[in-house]
């Protein structure tokens, strides 16, 4: 039975048709990405039901903090899961148990430290986020509870990733769905029934993440053979700790720079009014549906790319790359078309204010127009990671919403005002795509040389 299962797993990487293998590995990741978005979408939708532009803008200003917490969770979640997977493959289950307990404990301790720093420096951080006199009360109410609950948000990422190292993908999915459903139920209760407003939305987010943590920890205890969260079992060697950081920190950079790009854009929009900030917050939630599906598709295919590259199967690798790019282009093209046709309806589903709908429509279309380029960049990034080419992958992660984006938004804002701010990401995507293709050419020559 085990041999048959092993053969089936190998078939995914070797003989299964590319489309079928791609769907088998990518679809579960896509579903997980989409479900995680529910946490943010429900907050935005219910907050927008209040009809207060200042409240929506205040909460939108704090969106980068949630993204940053997810990135922090990736350090010990993705970093720890990678080392644990390797140990399980080597038959060293006891070490995997110690490493899993360390990852959970380290995430908890780190989360508490993050909460302390965020609460201690809340005023300068809120100012950095762009909170002004009209949005400060709402931003502060949301920020304080989210900051206090940051251990739950950070920790929710870690056991979820660890469960997948033993193939417990369904259990990981259940914890995500449970958190999403709790969030949907608590938002209207706290925001409207208890009249807590922004604070209620933050409390719903924190509690839903806490529920997700408890469900995933229960799954670790009840279903996993080599995973633990008992503090007494937490131990790690210096080499393994360095390995977790070496893998986890780069993996978190995409989220960190996404948070940075959102923060910078919010600040650039402030001179144009609160309506623009509120509209940007709503448009980015809609845009993130497309982004997460594309990210899930690319990262779901990454194991296929890595296996074929390592096996020297250039024919299958080329077929996978072509199909990967095609899938990203099709997904992005569909969302671009939908955004241009239905943008007013999508924004209006969150808020009926005509000014918000008009501004959000412009912002959403500007954000969507370069998604095909972003999709190809994702394929290149995951390909470089699969090949072990850490530097090109790191450069692309830093460039698109980091250095290149900063240059684009500063220069375009000065040259074109508001339209320049809105189309800065599109220009950054095109420039980063050129950079990705330049990195791609040496890889092709290198692989050809190896084959000869």
Protein Blocks (a to p, Z undefined) as FASTA:
>chain_A
ZZmmmmmmmmmmmmgcfklmmmmmmmmmmmmmmmmmmmmmmmmmmmmmnopaklmmmmmm
mmmmmmmmmmmmmmmmmmmmmmmmmmmmnopaklmmmmmmmmmmmmmmmmmmmmmmmmmm
mmmmmmmnopafklmmmmmmmmmmmmmmmmmmmmmmmmmmmmmmnopamlmmmmmmmmmm
mmmmmmmmmmmmnonmjmmmmmmmmmmmmmmmmmmmmmmmmmpmkbcfbfklgccdfklm
mmmmmmmmmmmmmmmmmmmmmmmmmmmmmmnojklmmmmmmmmmmmmmmmmmmmmmmmmm
mmmmmmmmmnopaklmmmmmmmmmmmmmmmmmmmmmmmmmmmmmmmmmmomcfklmmmmm
mmmmmmmmmmmmmmmmmmmmmmmmmnopaklmmmmmmmmmmmmmmmmmmmmmmmnommlm
mmmmmmmmmmmmmmmmmmmmmmmmmmmmmmZZ
